[in-house]
Structures are given as structure tokens and as C-alpha cells.
């Protein structure tokens, strides 16, 4: 996984190439191709994986043709991963295993140290795998499923039917706290939520969006 953030800090691009074995990821041709694909993404400014696969590299061949050629050479299936994010400011992080990467969009940044706080938030996203920025970003299907799970658990514990909805809502709030980024406890200091961490850095600062990529996880 490789990442690029524009000079003005407002756009990030993340490229990954998934292979079948660890040894292939260490091959020079493989690593060179991932960098070439990222360079092409930056140069062409495409928005989707499909457009990136169709984009032409310096030698006149498409990204897809280069991937197909390397697939034939190493004998393993290769899958391209591509995502992009635009925000007031974008921070990024690549985990030490080079298999996980994050782009995080920040807004109302004021005079905050974007590099430091952005890295902290991005590392949080890698480690804690939030499903959304806040509870409003959790899809309706997930909310309904969590409520039903809460009701079933309470029912199995012998709680009266009249109390099931209230108990399920309590469990849903716990789900939000554990699985939405702004409500999660900061891994480096659990006395703060991510929302509080950001507000402490610059009043009103928050996360507008994030993209998390993990190969093989």
C-alpha cells in the first residue's frame, strides 16, 4: 500500500496491489509497479479504480496491461485497490507492514499541527477499524441488526418484553461508542474520545471522512 497527499494537503490517493503470497510483495518489479500506479493516479487524477486501470502510463500502455504482464511473470493473481479523498486537509498513514493504509479528512483545522494529529487519528482508524465517522454515518441495516441483537440478548437473559427496546438502545449506544471514530476512546489516552482530542487541538476541529484499506485483513 502506498499513499500520496497533494502539496496543498487537500487531496489524498491510496493505491494497493494485493498478491497471494508474502514473497511476491518483496519482489522489486512488484514494488516498482505499485509506485508507478500511484504516480499515474496522481498524474491523471482519476477518481475510480476502473478509470485508473484504463489510464495510460509513460510507455503508452495501460495500468491494466502492466498488471496483466506482471501477473504472467510471477504466476499470481494481482488485485488493484484504489481510493481517493478530498477535504479541507487530508492526513495519511501507512502501517509498518505496508498492508494497511488510511486517508483521513479533517475540517475546521485552525492552526492545529495537521501532521501530528492527523497521524494519531489515522493510526486510530487502522487499529480500531471504525465503521463510520459518527453515528449518523452508520447505515440503517447495521443499526437495525444491532438493535435486534440487543433484544435477543436481553430476551435470552430473561428480561421482560417491555424493557427490550430500552435495553437494545443502550447496547446500540455502546456499539456507537466502540465503532464510530469520533466516539471511540483515543488509543493513546483513553481519557479522551477522538472528538475531544480534535477539539482540544483546535476548537471545532473534526473529521469529515476517512478511507481505510487493509490487504489480507
C-alpha positions in Angstrom: 0.0 0.0 0.0 1.3 3.4 -1.0 -0.2 6.9 -0.4 0.2 10.4 -1.9 -1.2 13.7 -0.5 -1.2 16.7 -2.7 1.1 19.7 -1.9 -1.8 21.8 -0.7 -2.9 18.9 1.6 -6.5 18.8 0.3 -6.4 15.5 -1.8 -5.1 12.1 -0.9 -4.7 9.0 -3.1 -4.1 5.5 -1.8 -3.0 2.6 -4.0 -2.6 -1.0 -3.0 -1.8 -4.2 -5.0 -2.9 -7.4 -3.4 -1.0 -10.6 -4.2 -1.3 -14.2 -3.0 2.0 -14.7 -1.1 4.3 -12.6 1.1 7.3 -13.3 -1.1 5.8 -11.6 -4.2 5.2 -8.4 -2.3 9.0 -8.2 -1.7 9.9 -8.6 -5.4 11.4 -5.4 -6.9 9.2 -5.5 -10.0 6.1 -5.7 -7.8 7.1 -2.8 -5.6 8.1 -0.7 -8.7 4.7 -1.3 -10.3 2.8 -0.2 -7.2 4.8 3.1 -7.2 4.2 3.5 -11.0 0.5 3.1 -10.5 0.4 5.6 -7.7 2.4 8.1 -9.9 -0.2 7.5 -12.7 -3.1 8.1 -10.3 -1.6 11.4 -9.2 -0.8 12.5 -12.7 -4.2 11.6 -14.2 -6.2 12.5 -11.1 -8.7 9.7 -11.8 -11.5 9.1 -9.3 -12.2 5.3 -9.6 -10.4 2.0 -9.8 -11.8 1.4 -13.2 -10.5 4.7 -14.6 -7.1 4.0 -13.1 -6.9 0.6 -14.7 -7.7 2.2 -18.0 -5.2 5.1 -17.5 -2.1 5.2 -19.7 1.4 5.1 -18.2 4.5 6.8 -19.6 5.2 3.9 -22.0 1.8 4.1 -23.6 0.4 1.0 -22.0 -2.5 1.0 -19.5 -2.2 0.2 -15.8 -4.2 -3.0 -16.5 -1.8 -4.1 -19.2 1.1 -3.7 -16.7 -0.7 -5.6 -14.0 -1.5 -8.4 -16.5 2.1 -8.6 -17.7 3.4 -8.9 -14.1 0.7 -11.5 -13.3 2.1 -13.6 -16.2 5.7 -13.1 -15.0 5.1 -14.1 -11.3 2.2 -16.5 -11.7 0.0 -14.9 -9.1 -3.3 -13.1 -9.3 -2.9 -9.4 -8.6 -5.8 -7.1 -7.5 -5.7 -3.4 -7.6 -7.1 -1.3 -4.7 -7.6 2.4 -5.2 -9.3 5.1 -3.2 -9.1 8.9 -3.0 -10.3 11.5 -0.6 -10.7 15.3 -0.8 -11.1 17.5 2.3 -10.1 20.8 3.9 -7.0 18.9 4.9 -6.0 15.3 4.3 -3.7 13.3 6.5 -2.4 9.8 5.8 -0.8 6.8 7.4 0.7 3.6 6.2 1.2 0.8 8.8 4.6 -0.7 9.2 3.5 -4.0 7.5 2.7 -2.0 4.3 -0.7 -3.8 4.2 -2.9 -1.2 5.8 -3.3 2.5 4.9 -5.6 5.3 5.8 -6.6 8.7 4.4 -8.5 10.9 6.9 -10.2 14.2 6.0 -10.1 17.0 8.6 -12.1 20.2 8.8 -12.0 23.4 10.9 -8.3 22.7 11.4 -7.4 26.2 12.5 -3.7 26.3 13.5 -3.5 22.6 14.6 -0.5 20.5 13.8 -2.1 18.5 11.0 0.8 16.1 10.5 0.8 15.1 14.2 -3.0 15.0 15.0 -3.7 13.6 11.5 -1.3 10.7 12.1 -2.8 10.0 15.5 -6.3 9.8 14.1 -5.2 7.7 11.1 -3.4 5.3 13.4 -6.6 5.0 15.4 -8.5 4.1 12.3 -6.0 1.4 11.4 -6.1 -0.1 14.9 -9.7 0.2 15.9 -11.5 -0.2 12.5 -14.4 2.2 13.0 -17.3 1.7 10.7 -18.2 5.4 10.3 -17.2 8.9 11.4 -20.1 9.2 13.8 -23.5 7.5 14.5 -25.1 9.4 11.6 -22.8 7.6 9.2 -23.8 4.1 10.3 -26.1 2.5 7.7 -29.7 1.7 8.6 -29.2 -2.0 8.1 -26.4 -2.1 10.7 -28.5 -0.1 13.2 -31.4 -2.5 12.8 -29.2 -5.5 13.2 -27.6 -4.2 16.4 -31.0 -3.4 17.9 -32.2 -6.9 17.1 -29.1 -8.5 18.6 -29.6 -6.4 21.7 -33.2 -7.5 22.0 -32.3 -11.2 21.5 -29.6 -11.0 24.1 -31.9 -9.3 26.6 -34.6 -11.8 25.9 -32.2 -14.7 26.4 -31.3 -13.2 29.8 -35.0 -13.3 30.8 -35.6 -9.6 30.7 -39.3 -8.6 30.3 -40.6 -7.8 26.8 -41.5 -4.2 27.8 -37.8 -3.5 28.6 -36.3 -5.0 25.5 -36.4 -1.8 23.4 -34.7 0.3 26.1 -32.0 -2.3 26.7 -31.4 -2.6 23.0 -31.0 1.1 22.6 -28.4 1.1 25.4 -26.5 -1.7 23.6 -26.7 0.4 20.4 -25.2 3.4 22.2 -22.3 1.1 23.3 -21.9 0.0 19.7 -21.6 3.6 18.6 -19.0 4.3 21.3 -16.9 1.4 20.2 -17.3 1.5 16.5 -17.7 5.2 15.4 -14.5 7.1 15.1 -15.4 10.4 16.9 -16.9 8.5 19.8 -14.1 6.0 20.2 -11.6 6.3 23.1 -8.3 7.5 21.9 -5.9 4.5 21.9 -3.0 6.7 23.3 -5.1 8.3 26.0 -8.4 6.7 26.9 -9.5 9.7 29.0 -10.2 11.4 25.6 -12.5 10.5 22.8 -11.3 11.2 19.3 -13.8 14.1 19.1 -12.4 15.6 22.3 -8.8 15.1 21.1 -9.5 17.0 17.9 -11.4 19.8 19.7 -8.5 20.1 22.1 -6.1 20.6 19.2 -8.3 23.3 17.6 -11.8 24.3 18.7 -14.4 22.8 16.4 -11.9 20.6 14.5 -13.4 17.3 13.4 -13.2 14.5 10.8 -15.2 14.9 7.6 -14.5 11.4 6.2 -11.9 8.6 6.1 -10.8 5.7 3.9 -9.3 2.6 5.4 -7.6 0.0 3.2 -6.3 -3.4 4.5 -4.8 -6.1 2.3 -5.5 -9.6 3.7 -7.4 -8.3 6.7 
